Amino acid sequence: MEGIIVSFRRGKRTMTGNQVIIEAKGNSKELIGKTVTWTSPGKLKKDIKGKITALHGTKGRLRVLMEKGMPGQSIGEKVMIE
């Protein structure tokens, strides 16, 4: 299954670099606990993995805790949900 990174988890003045909000199709409650993988573009193709921890808001978006900080170029990119 695929999802799209919408934004970082953030407050009014702070931003959490290792937590992102993704949007996926289907029933979001069933996806809690699954792993998410983002592959970087370019020659190296590094993978950053994370885990879906909770729902975010009322529109079915998901909060993901990544293993390390995400680069800004990841916003708007696709992620694989397994």
PDB file of N, CA, C and O in Angstrom:
ATOM      1  N   MET A   1       0.842  -1.170   0.000  1.00  0.00           N
ATOM      2  CA  MET A   1       0.000   0.000   0.000  1.00  0.00           C
ATOM      3  C   MET A   1       0.892   1.239   0.000  1.00  0.00           C
ATOM      4  O   MET A   1       1.992   1.225   0.553  1.00  0.00           O
ATOM      5  N   GLU A   2       0.415   2.287  -0.615  1.00  0.00           N
ATOM      6  CA  GLU A   2       1.185   3.524  -0.694  1.00  0.00           C
ATOM      7  C   GLU A   2       0.507   4.645   0.077  1.00  0.00           C
ATOM      8  O   GLU A   2      -0.707   4.643   0.283  1.00  0.00           O
ATOM      9  N   GLY A   3       1.317   5.593   0.494  1.00  0.00           N
ATOM     10  CA  GLY A   3       0.835   6.794   1.150  1.00  0.00           C
ATOM     11  C   GLY A   3       1.685   7.969   0.713  1.00  0.00           C
ATOM     12  O   GLY A   3       2.706   7.786   0.049  1.00  0.00           O
ATOM     13  N   ILE A   4       1.277   9.171   1.078  1.00  0.00           N
ATOM     14  CA  ILE A   4       2.002  10.389   0.721  1.00  0.00           C
ATOM     15  C   ILE A   4       2.321  11.160   1.995  1.00  0.00           C
ATOM     16  O   ILE A   4       1.457  11.339   2.854  1.00  0.00           O
ATOM     17  N   ILE A   5       3.565  11.614   2.114  1.00  0.00           N
ATOM     18  CA  ILE A   5       3.955  12.430   3.256  1.00  0.00           C
ATOM     19  C   ILE A   5       3.369  13.822   3.059  1.00  0.00           C
ATOM     20  O   ILE A   5       3.657  14.490   2.066  1.00  0.00           O
ATOM     21  N   VAL A   6       2.547  14.254   4.009  1.00  0.00           N
ATOM     22  CA  VAL A   6       1.865  15.533   3.905  1.00  0.00           C
ATOM     23  C   VAL A   6       2.659  16.634   4.594  1.00  0.00           C
ATOM     24  O   VAL A   6       2.810  17.727   4.049  1.00  0.00           O
ATOM     25  N   SER A   7       3.169  16.348   5.798  1.00  0.00           N
ATOM     26  CA  SER A   7       3.839  17.376   6.580  1.00  0.00           C
ATOM     27  C   SER A   7       4.613  16.725   7.713  1.00  0.00           C
ATOM     28  O   SER A   7       4.484  15.529   7.973  1.00  0.00           O
ATOM     29  N   PHE A   8       5.415  17.534   8.375  1.00  0.00           N
ATOM     30  CA  PHE A   8       6.007  17.115   9.636  1.00  0.00           C
ATOM     31  C   PHE A   8       4.985  17.332  10.737  1.00  0.00           C
ATOM     32  O   PHE A   8       4.064  18.134  10.581  1.00  0.00           O
ATOM     33  N   ARG A   9       5.137  16.628  11.843  1.00  0.00           N
ATOM     34  CA  ARG A   9       4.305  16.911  13.006  1.00  0.00           C
ATOM     35  C   ARG A   9       4.868  18.180  13.623  1.00  0.00           C
ATOM     36  O   ARG A   9       6.069  18.276  13.877  1.00  0.00           O
ATOM     37  N   ARG A  10       3.998  19.155  13.864  1.00  0.00           N
ATOM     38  CA  ARG A  10       4.491  20.446  14.312  1.00  0.00           C
ATOM     39  C   ARG A  10       3.493  21.149  15.218  1.00  0.00           C
ATOM     40  O   ARG A  10       2.305  20.829  15.253  1.00  0.00           O
ATOM     41  N   GLY A  11       4.020  22.109  15.941  1.00  0.00           N
ATOM     42  CA  GLY A  11       3.206  22.982  16.762  1.00  0.00           C
ATOM     43  C   GLY A  11       3.274  24.384  16.202  1.00  0.00           C
ATOM     44  O   GLY A  11       3.649  24.575  15.045  1.00  0.00           O
ATOM     45  N   LYS A  12       2.922  25.349  16.995  1.00  0.00           N
ATOM     46  CA  LYS A  12       2.919  26.728  16.531  1.00  0.00           C
ATOM     47  C   LYS A  12       4.335  27.226  16.250  1.00  0.00           C
ATOM     48  O   LYS A  12       4.566  27.921  15.261  1.00  0.00           O
ATOM     49  N   ARG A  13       5.279  26.872  17.117  1.00  0.00           N
ATOM     50  CA  ARG A  13       6.647  27.364  16.964  1.00  0.00           C
ATOM     51  C   ARG A  13       7.690  26.267  16.827  1.00  0.00           C
ATOM     52  O   ARG A  13       8.866  26.567  16.619  1.00  0.00           O
ATOM     53  N   THR A  14       7.296  25.017  16.937  1.00  0.00           N
ATOM     54  CA  THR A  14       8.255  23.919  16.890  1.00  0.00           C
ATOM     55  C   THR A  14       7.886  22.924  15.808  1.00  0.00           C
ATOM     56  O   THR A  14       6.729  22.824  15.399  1.00  0.00           O
ATOM     57  N   MET A  15       8.895  22.187  15.348  1.00  0.00           N
ATOM     58  CA  MET A  15       8.676  21.148  14.356  1.00  0.00           C
ATOM     59  C   MET A  15       9.443  19.917  14.800  1.00  0.00           C
ATOM     60  O   MET A  15      10.601  20.024  15.205  1.00  0.00           O
ATOM     61  N   THR A  16       8.823  18.759  14.733  1.00  0.00           N
ATOM     62  CA  THR A  16       9.459  17.512  15.110  1.00  0.00           C
ATOM     63  C   THR A  16       9.951  16.843  13.840  1.00  0.00           C
ATOM     64  O   THR A  16       9.148  16.416  13.010  1.00  0.00           O
ATOM     65  N   GLY A  17      11.258  16.749  13.683  1.00  0.00           N
ATOM     66  CA  GLY A  17      11.843  16.254  12.437  1.00  0.00           C
ATOM     67  C   GLY A  17      11.716  14.771  12.206  1.00  0.00           C
ATOM     68  O   GLY A  17      11.787  14.319  11.063  1.00  0.00           O
ATOM     69  N   ASN A  18      11.527  13.988  13.277  1.00  0.00           N
ATOM     70  CA  ASN A  18      11.441  12.545  13.080  1.00  0.00           C
ATOM     71  C   ASN A  18      10.004  12.030  13.103  1.00  0.00           C
ATOM     72  O   ASN A  18       9.790  10.818  13.085  1.00  0.00           O
ATOM     73  N   GLN A  19       9.010  12.930  13.142  1.00  0.00           N
ATOM     74  CA  GLN A  19       7.617  12.515  13.079  1.00  0.00           C
ATOM     75  C   GLN A  19       6.956  13.192  11.885  1.00  0.00           C
ATOM     76  O   GLN A  19       7.021  14.412  11.737  1.00  0.00           O
ATOM     77  N   VAL A  20       6.323  12.395  11.038  1.00  0.00           N
ATOM     78  CA  VAL A  20       5.669  12.935   9.850  1.00  0.00           C
ATOM     79  C   VAL A  20       4.205  12.518   9.854  1.00  0.00           C
ATOM     80  O   VAL A  20       3.810  11.583  10.550  1.00  0.00           O
ATOM     81  N   ILE A  21       3.413  13.227   9.069  1.00  0.00           N
ATOM     82  CA  ILE A  21       1.995  12.928   8.886  1.00  0.00           C
ATOM     83  C   ILE A  21       1.825  12.434   7.460  1.00  0.00           C
ATOM     84  O   ILE A  21       2.244  13.098   6.511  1.00  0.00           O
ATOM     85  N   ILE A  22       1.208  11.264   7.310  1.00  0.00           N
ATOM     86  CA  ILE A  22       0.994  10.724   5.974  1.00  0.00           C
ATOM     87  C   ILE A  22      -0.497  10.562   5.721  1.00  0.00           C
ATOM     88  O   ILE A  22      -1.309  10.479   6.643  1.00  0.00           O
ATOM     89  N   GLU A  23      -0.823  10.521   4.438  1.00  0.00           N
ATOM     90  CA  GLU A  23      -2.208  10.319   4.016  1.00  0.00           C
ATOM     91  C   GLU A  23      -2.248   9.046   3.181  1.00  0.00           C
ATOM     92  O   GLU A  23      -1.531   8.924   2.188  1.00  0.00           O
ATOM     93  N   ALA A  24      -3.088   8.099   3.589  1.00  0.00           N
ATOM     94  CA  ALA A  24      -3.206   6.821   2.891  1.00  0.00           C
ATOM     95  C   ALA A  24      -4.670   6.550   2.574  1.00  0.00           C
ATOM     96  O   ALA A  24      -5.570   7.047   3.251  1.00  0.00           O
ATOM     97  N   LYS A  25      -4.890   5.765   1.550  1.00  0.00           N
ATOM     98  CA  LYS A  25      -6.249   5.395   1.187  1.00  0.00           C
ATOM     99  C   LYS A  25      -6.691   4.205   2.023  1.00  0.00           C
ATOM    100  O   LYS A  25      -5.865   3.414   2.479  1.00  0.00           O
ATOM    101  N   GLY A  26      -7.973   4.085   2.217  1.00  0.00           N
ATOM    102  CA  GLY A  26      -8.508   2.959   2.963  1.00  0.00           C
ATOM    103  C   GLY A  26      -8.763   3.309   4.415  1.00  0.00           C
ATOM    104  O   GLY A  26      -8.725   4.475   4.807  1.00  0.00           O
ATOM    105  N   ASN A  27      -9.027   2.270   5.212  1.00  0.00           N
ATOM    106  CA  ASN A  27      -9.327   2.442   6.627  1.00  0.00           C
ATOM    107  C   ASN A  27      -8.036   2.664   7.394  1.00  0.00           C
ATOM    108  O   ASN A  27      -7.186   1.774   7.446  1.00  0.00           O
ATOM    109  N   SER A  28      -7.877   3.830   7.987  1.00  0.00           N
ATOM    110  CA  SER A  28      -6.636   4.198   8.640  1.00  0.00           C
ATOM    111  C   SER A  28      -6.429   3.484   9.966  1.00  0.00           C
ATOM    112  O   SER A  28      -5.285   3.245  10.352  1.00  0.00           O
ATOM    113  N   LYS A  29      -7.495   3.137  10.676  1.00  0.00           N
ATOM    114  CA  LYS A  29      -7.343   2.486  11.982  1.00  0.00           C
ATOM    115  C   LYS A  29      -6.668   1.126  11.862  1.00  0.00           C
ATOM    116  O   LYS A  29      -5.975   0.699  12.785  1.00  0.00           O
ATOM    117  N   GLU A  30      -6.856   0.447  10.749  1.00  0.00           N
ATOM    118  CA  GLU A  30      -6.247  -0.859  10.555  1.00  0.00           C
ATOM    119  C   GLU A  30      -4.742  -0.764  10.315  1.00  0.00           C
ATOM    120  O   GLU A  30      -4.033  -1.759  10.464  1.00  0.00           O
ATOM    121  N   LEU A  31      -4.249   0.408   9.949  1.00  0.00           N
ATOM    122  CA  LEU A  31      -2.838   0.562   9.608  1.00  0.00           C
ATOM    123  C   LEU A  31      -1.953   0.876  10.809  1.00  0.00           C
ATOM    124  O   LEU A  31      -0.729   0.872  10.679  1.00  0.00           O
ATOM    125  N   ILE A  32      -2.531   1.145  11.966  1.00  0.00           N
ATOM    126  CA  ILE A  32      -1.737   1.489  13.143  1.00  0.00           C
ATOM    127  C   ILE A  32      -0.885   0.289  13.543  1.00  0.00           C
ATOM    128  O   ILE A  32      -1.393  -0.822  13.693  1.00  0.00           O
ATOM    129  N   GLY A  33       0.422   0.524  13.714  1.00  0.00           N
ATOM    130  CA  GLY A  33       1.375  -0.525  14.063  1.00  0.00           C
ATOM    131  C   GLY A  33       2.170  -1.049  12.886  1.00  0.00           C
ATOM    132  O   GLY A  33       3.149  -1.768  13.082  1.00  0.00           O
ATOM    133  N   LYS A  34       1.777  -0.707  11.664  1.00  0.00           N
ATOM    134  CA  LYS A  34       2.490  -1.168  10.477  1.00  0.00           C
ATOM    135  C   LYS A  34       3.745  -0.324  10.251  1.00  0.00           C
ATOM    136  O   LYS A  34       3.881   0.760  10.819  1.00  0.00           O
ATOM    137  N   THR A  35       4.657  -0.824   9.422  1.00  0.00           N
ATOM    138  CA  THR A  35       5.899  -0.113   9.137  1.00  0.00           C
ATOM    139  C   THR A  35       5.774   0.681   7.849  1.00  0.00           C
ATOM    140  O   THR A  35       5.038   0.314   6.933  1.00  0.00           O
ATOM    141  N   VAL A  36       6.513   1.778   7.806  1.00  0.00           N
ATOM    142  CA  VAL A  36       6.522   2.686   6.666  1.00  0.00           C
ATOM    143  C   VAL A  36       7.974   2.831   6.198  1.00  0.00           C
ATOM    144  O   VAL A  36       8.883   2.952   7.020  1.00  0.00           O
ATOM    145  N   THR A  37       8.190   2.818   4.877  1.00  0.00           N
ATOM    146  CA  THR A  37       9.533   2.956   4.333  1.00  0.00           C
ATOM    147  C   THR A  37       9.548   4.066   3.289  1.00  0.00           C
ATOM    148  O   THR A  37       8.732   4.078   2.367  1.00  0.00           O
ATOM    149  N   TRP A  38      10.491   5.004   3.446  1.00  0.00           N
ATOM    150  CA  TRP A  38      10.714   6.059   2.462  1.00  0.00           C
ATOM    151  C   TRP A  38      12.080   5.841   1.849  1.00  0.00           C
ATOM    152  O   TRP A  38      13.063   5.690   2.574  1.00  0.00           O
ATOM    153  N   THR A  39      12.164   5.821   0.518  1.00  0.00           N
ATOM    154  CA  THR A  39      13.417   5.631  -0.196  1.00  0.00           C
ATOM    155  C   THR A  39      13.841   6.972  -0.786  1.00  0.00           C
ATOM    156  O   THR A  39      13.070   7.630  -1.485  1.00  0.00           O
ATOM    157  N   SER A  40      15.086   7.365  -0.493  1.00  0.00           N
ATOM    158  CA  SER A  40      15.579   8.660  -0.973  1.00  0.00           C
ATOM    159  C   SER A  40      15.862   8.603  -2.463  1.00  0.00           C
ATOM    160  O   SER A  40      16.246   7.554  -2.979  1.00  0.00           O
ATOM    161  N   PRO A  41      15.677   9.725  -3.168  1.00  0.00           N
ATOM    162  CA  PRO A  41      16.003   9.758  -4.584  1.00  0.00           C
ATOM    163  C   PRO A  41      17.510   9.857  -4.774  1.00  0.00           C
ATOM    164  O   PRO A  41      18.240  10.152  -3.828  1.00  0.00           O
ATOM    165  N   GLY A  42      17.969   9.615  -5.976  1.00  0.00           N
ATOM    166  CA  GLY A  42      19.389   9.736  -6.271  1.00  0.00           C
ATOM    167  C   GLY A  42      20.063   8.385  -6.404  1.00  0.00           C
ATOM    168  O   GLY A  42      19.402   7.351  -6.495  1.00  0.00           O
ATOM    169  N   LYS A  43      21.391   8.408  -6.414  1.00  0.00           N
ATOM    170  CA  LYS A  43      22.161   7.188  -6.639  1.00  0.00           C
ATOM    171  C   LYS A  43      22.199   6.269  -5.419  1.00  0.00           C
ATOM    172  O   LYS A  43      22.209   5.048  -5.575  1.00  0.00           O
ATOM    173  N   LEU A  44      22.220   6.826  -4.219  1.00  0.00           N
ATOM    174  CA  LEU A  44      22.437   6.002  -3.030  1.00  0.00           C
ATOM    175  C   LEU A  44      21.213   5.194  -2.605  1.00  0.00           C
ATOM    176  O   LEU A  44      21.372   4.091  -2.082  1.00  0.00           O
ATOM    177  N   LYS A  45      20.004   5.702  -2.810  1.00  0.00           N
ATOM    178  CA  LYS A  45      18.750   5.010  -2.501  1.00  0.00           C
ATOM    179  C   LYS A  45      18.702   4.518  -1.050  1.00  0.00           C
ATOM    180  O   LYS A  45      18.470   3.334  -0.806  1.00  0.00           O
ATOM    181  N   LYS A  46      18.920   5.413  -0.097  1.00  0.00           N
ATOM    182  CA  LYS A  46      18.842   5.045   1.311  1.00  0.00           C
ATOM    183  C   LYS A  46      17.379   4.911   1.732  1.00  0.00           C
ATOM    184  O   LYS A  46      16.510   5.641   1.255  1.00  0.00           O
ATOM    185  N   ASP A  47      17.131   3.971   2.626  1.00  0.00           N
ATOM    186  CA  ASP A  47      15.784   3.747   3.164  1.00  0.00           C
ATOM    187  C   ASP A  47      15.719   4.262   4.585  1.00  0.00           C
ATOM    188  O   ASP A  47      16.616   4.003   5.388  1.00  0.00           O
ATOM    189  N   ILE A  48      14.656   4.993   4.899  1.00  0.00           N
ATOM    190  CA  ILE A  48      14.376   5.407   6.265  1.00  0.00           C
ATOM    191  C   ILE A  48      13.047   4.764   6.640  1.00  0.00           C
ATOM    192  O   ILE A  48      12.039   4.946   5.956  1.00  0.00           O
ATOM    193  N   LYS A  49      13.060   4.013   7.729  1.00  0.00           N
ATOM    194  CA  LYS A  49      11.876   3.271   8.146  1.00  0.00           C
ATOM    195  C   LYS A  49      11.239   3.919   9.363  1.00  0.00           C
ATOM    196  O   LYS A  49      11.895   4.634  10.120  1.00  0.00           O
ATOM    197  N   GLY A  50       9.960   3.658   9.537  1.00  0.00           N
ATOM    198  CA  GLY A  50       9.221   4.185  10.674  1.00  0.00           C
ATOM    199  C   GLY A  50       8.034   3.306  10.993  1.00  0.00           C
ATOM    200  O   GLY A  50       7.774   2.310  10.318  1.00  0.00           O
ATOM    201  N   LYS A  51       7.312   3.696  12.047  1.00  0.00           N
ATOM    202  CA  LYS A  51       6.164   2.928  12.511  1.00  0.00           C
ATOM    203  C   LYS A  51       4.977   3.860  12.679  1.00  0.00           C
ATOM    204  O   LYS A  51       5.118   4.956  13.222  1.00  0.00           O
ATOM    205  N   ILE A  52       3.807   3.436  12.216  1.00  0.00           N
ATOM    206  CA  ILE A  52       2.586   4.222  12.376  1.00  0.00           C
ATOM    207  C   ILE A  52       2.145   4.105  13.832  1.00  0.00           C
ATOM    208  O   ILE A  52       1.910   3.008  14.337  1.00  0.00           O
ATOM    209  N   THR A  53       2.036   5.259  14.500  1.00  0.00           N
ATOM    210  CA  THR A  53       1.740   5.237  15.931  1.00  0.00           C
ATOM    211  C   THR A  53       0.306   5.614  16.259  1.00  0.00           C
ATOM    212  O   THR A  53      -0.262   5.064  17.202  1.00  0.00           O
ATOM    213  N   ALA A  54      -0.306   6.541  15.510  1.00  0.00           N
ATOM    214  CA  ALA A  54      -1.649   7.003  15.878  1.00  0.00           C
ATOM    215  C   ALA A  54      -2.315   7.684  14.693  1.00  0.00           C
ATOM    216  O   ALA A  54      -1.677   7.967  13.680  1.00  0.00           O
ATOM    217  N   LEU A  55      -3.597   7.939  14.838  1.00  0.00           N
ATOM    218  CA  LEU A  55      -4.326   8.771  13.884  1.00  0.00           C
ATOM    219  C   LEU A  55      -4.000  10.231  14.153  1.00  0.00           C
ATOM    220  O   LEU A  55      -3.629  10.597  15.268  1.00  0.00           O
ATOM    221  N   HIS A  56      -4.138  11.062  13.128  1.00  0.00           N
ATOM    222  CA  HIS A  56      -3.886  12.488  13.276  1.00  0.00           C
ATOM    223  C   HIS A  56      -5.064  13.252  12.693  1.00  0.00           C
ATOM    224  O   HIS A  56      -5.246  13.276  11.476  1.00  0.00           O
ATOM    225  N   GLY A  57      -5.853  13.868  13.536  1.00  0.00           N
ATOM    226  CA  GLY A  57      -6.991  14.642  13.066  1.00  0.00           C
ATOM    227  C   GLY A  57      -8.185  13.769  12.739  1.00  0.00           C
ATOM    228  O   GLY A  57      -8.237  12.592  13.096  1.00  0.00           O
ATOM    229  N   THR A  58      -9.149  14.374  12.046  1.00  0.00           N
ATOM    230  CA  THR A  58     -10.398  13.672  11.741  1.00  0.00           C
ATOM    231  C   THR A  58     -10.516  13.267  10.276  1.00  0.00           C
ATOM    232  O   THR A  58     -11.531  12.690   9.887  1.00  0.00           O
ATOM    233  N   LYS A  59      -9.511  13.551   9.457  1.00  0.00           N
ATOM    234  CA  LYS A  59      -9.584  13.241   8.033  1.00  0.00           C
ATOM    235  C   LYS A  59      -8.900  11.932   7.661  1.00  0.00           C
ATOM    236  O   LYS A  59      -8.744  11.630   6.478  1.00  0.00           O
ATOM    237  N   GLY A  60      -8.489  11.152   8.662  1.00  0.00           N
ATOM    238  CA  GLY A  60      -7.903   9.847   8.380  1.00  0.00           C
ATOM    239  C   GLY A  60      -6.415   9.864   8.131  1.00  0.00           C
ATOM    240  O   GLY A  60      -5.882   8.892   7.595  1.00  0.00           O
ATOM    241  N   ARG A  61      -5.727  10.914   8.491  1.00  0.00           N
ATOM    242  CA  ARG A  61      -4.280  10.956   8.327  1.00  0.00           C
ATOM    243  C   ARG A  61      -3.611  10.228   9.479  1.00  0.00           C
ATOM    244  O   ARG A  61      -4.205  10.039  10.540  1.00  0.00           O
ATOM    245  N   LEU A  62      -2.370   9.823   9.259  1.00  0.00           N
ATOM    246  CA  LEU A  62      -1.664   8.987  10.214  1.00  0.00           C
ATOM    247  C   LEU A  62      -0.385   9.660  10.695  1.00  0.00           C
ATOM    248  O   LEU A  62       0.279  10.369   9.938  1.00  0.00           O
ATOM    249  N   ARG A  63      -0.049   9.434  11.950  1.00  0.00           N
ATOM    250  CA  ARG A  63       1.189   9.955  12.530  1.00  0.00           C
ATOM    251  C   ARG A  63       2.219   8.835  12.520  1.00  0.00           C
ATOM    252  O   ARG A  63       1.941   7.727  12.979  1.00  0.00           O
ATOM    253  N   VAL A  64       3.423   9.125  11.992  1.00  0.00           N
ATOM    254  CA  VAL A  64       4.460   8.117  11.850  1.00  0.00           C
ATOM    255  C   VAL A  64       5.709   8.577  12.585  1.00  0.00           C
ATOM    256  O   VAL A  64       6.159   9.708  12.405  1.00  0.00           O
ATOM    257  N   LEU A  65       6.272   7.699  13.415  1.00  0.00           N
ATOM    258  CA  LEU A  65       7.522   7.955  14.113  1.00  0.00           C
ATOM    259  C   LEU A  65       8.634   7.288  13.316  1.00  0.00           C
ATOM    260  O   LEU A  65       8.715   6.061  13.264  1.00  0.00           O
ATOM    261  N   MET A  66       9.494   8.101  12.691  1.00  0.00           N
ATOM    262  CA  MET A  66      10.585   7.594  11.869  1.00  0.00           C
ATOM    263  C   MET A  66      11.795   7.325  12.747  1.00  0.00           C
ATOM    264  O   MET A  66      11.902   7.859  13.851  1.00  0.00           O
ATOM    265  N   GLU A  67      12.714   6.488  12.251  1.00  0.00           N
ATOM    266  CA  GLU A  67      13.870   6.116  13.059  1.00  0.00           C
ATOM    267  C   GLU A  67      14.896   7.236  13.165  1.00  0.00           C
ATOM    268  O   GLU A  67      15.675   7.257  14.118  1.00  0.00           O
ATOM    269  N   LYS A  68      14.918   8.160  12.223  1.00  0.00           N
ATOM    270  CA  LYS A  68      15.771   9.343  12.321  1.00  0.00           C
ATOM    271  C   LYS A  68      15.096  10.485  11.585  1.00  0.00           C
ATOM    272  O   LYS A  68      14.052  10.294  10.962  1.00  0.00           O
ATOM    273  N   GLY A  69      15.681  11.664  11.652  1.00  0.00           N
ATOM    274  CA  GLY A  69      15.065  12.846  11.065  1.00  0.00           C
ATOM    275  C   GLY A  69      14.896  12.751   9.562  1.00  0.00           C
ATOM    276  O   GLY A  69      15.747  12.202   8.862  1.00  0.00           O
ATOM    277  N   MET A  70      13.805  13.284   9.078  1.00  0.00           N
ATOM    278  CA  MET A  70      13.502  13.244   7.652  1.00  0.00           C
ATOM    279  C   MET A  70      13.975  14.524   6.984  1.00  0.00           C
ATOM    280  O   MET A  70      13.875  15.597   7.578  1.00  0.00           O
ATOM    281  N   PRO A  71      14.490  14.436   5.758  1.00  0.00           N
ATOM    282  CA  PRO A  71      14.864  15.648   5.033  1.00  0.00           C
ATOM    283  C   PRO A  71      13.628  16.375   4.512  1.00  0.00           C
ATOM    284  O   PRO A  71      12.561  15.778   4.375  1.00  0.00           O
ATOM    285  N   GLY A  72      13.775  17.651   4.226  1.00  0.00           N
ATOM    286  CA  GLY A  72      12.661  18.441   3.733  1.00  0.00           C
ATOM    287  C   GLY A  72      12.184  18.016   2.364  1.00  0.00           C
ATOM    288  O   GLY A  72      11.031  18.257   2.008  1.00  0.00           O
ATOM    289  N   GLN A  73      13.058  17.382   1.586  1.00  0.00           N
ATOM    290  CA  GLN A  73      12.669  16.948   0.247  1.00  0.00           C
ATOM    291  C   GLN A  73      11.699  15.771   0.277  1.00  0.00           C
ATOM    292  O   GLN A  73      11.164  15.395  -0.766  1.00  0.00           O
ATOM    293  N   SER A  74      11.463  15.189   1.436  1.00  0.00           N
ATOM    294  CA  SER A  74      10.562  14.042   1.525  1.00  0.00           C
ATOM    295  C   SER A  74       9.089  14.454   1.515  1.00  0.00           C
ATOM    296  O   SER A  74       8.226  13.606   1.290  1.00  0.00           O
ATOM    297  N   ILE A  75       8.782  15.715   1.748  1.00  0.00           N
ATOM    298  CA  ILE A  75       7.385  16.156   1.770  1.00  0.00           C
ATOM    299  C   ILE A  75       6.807  16.086   0.359  1.00  0.00           C
ATOM    300  O   ILE A  75       7.388  16.604  -0.594  1.00  0.00           O
ATOM    301  N   GLY A  76       5.659  15.440   0.250  1.00  0.00           N
ATOM    302  CA  GLY A  76       5.015  15.255  -1.045  1.00  0.00           C
ATOM    303  C   GLY A  76       5.436  13.976  -1.746  1.00  0.00           C
ATOM    304  O   GLY A  76       4.917  13.670  -2.820  1.00  0.00           O
ATOM    305  N   GLU A  77       6.359  13.224  -1.173  1.00  0.00           N
ATOM    306  CA  GLU A  77       6.854  11.986  -1.783  1.00  0.00           C
ATOM    307  C   GLU A  77       6.016  10.793  -1.316  1.00  0.00           C
ATOM    308  O   GLU A  77       5.289  10.884  -0.327  1.00  0.00           O
ATOM    309  N   LYS A  78       6.128   9.687  -2.033  1.00  0.00           N
ATOM    310  CA  LYS A  78       5.399   8.468  -1.695  1.00  0.00           C
ATOM    311  C   LYS A  78       6.190   7.645  -0.691  1.00  0.00           C
ATOM    312  O   LYS A  78       7.421   7.656  -0.681  1.00  0.00           O
ATOM    313  N   VAL A  79       5.457   6.932   0.150  1.00  0.00           N
ATOM    314  CA  VAL A  79       6.025   5.982   1.094  1.00  0.00           C
ATOM    315  C   VAL A  79       5.309   4.645   0.916  1.00  0.00           C
ATOM    316  O   VAL A  79       4.158   4.603   0.481  1.00  0.00           O
ATOM    317  N   MET A  80       5.985   3.572   1.251  1.00  0.00           N
ATOM    318  CA  MET A  80       5.396   2.236   1.179  1.00  0.00           C
ATOM    319  C   MET A  80       4.980   1.808   2.583  1.00  0.00           C
ATOM    320  O   MET A  80       5.771   1.894   3.522  1.00  0.00           O
ATOM    321  N   ILE A  81       3.744   1.350   2.722  1.00  0.00           N
ATOM    322  CA  ILE A  81       3.204   0.868   3.988  1.00  0.00           C
ATOM    323  C   ILE A  81       3.117  -0.648   3.910  1.00  0.00           C
ATOM    324  O   ILE A  81       2.481  -1.194   3.008  1.00  0.00           O
ATOM    325  N   GLU A  82       3.760  -1.330   4.862  1.00  0.00           N
ATOM    326  CA  GLU A  82       3.813  -2.792   4.843  1.00  0.00           C
ATOM    327  C   GLU A  82       3.223  -3.363   6.104  1.00  0.00           C
ATOM    328  O   GLU A  82       3.180  -4.583   6.268  1.00  0.00           O
TER     329      GLU A  82
END
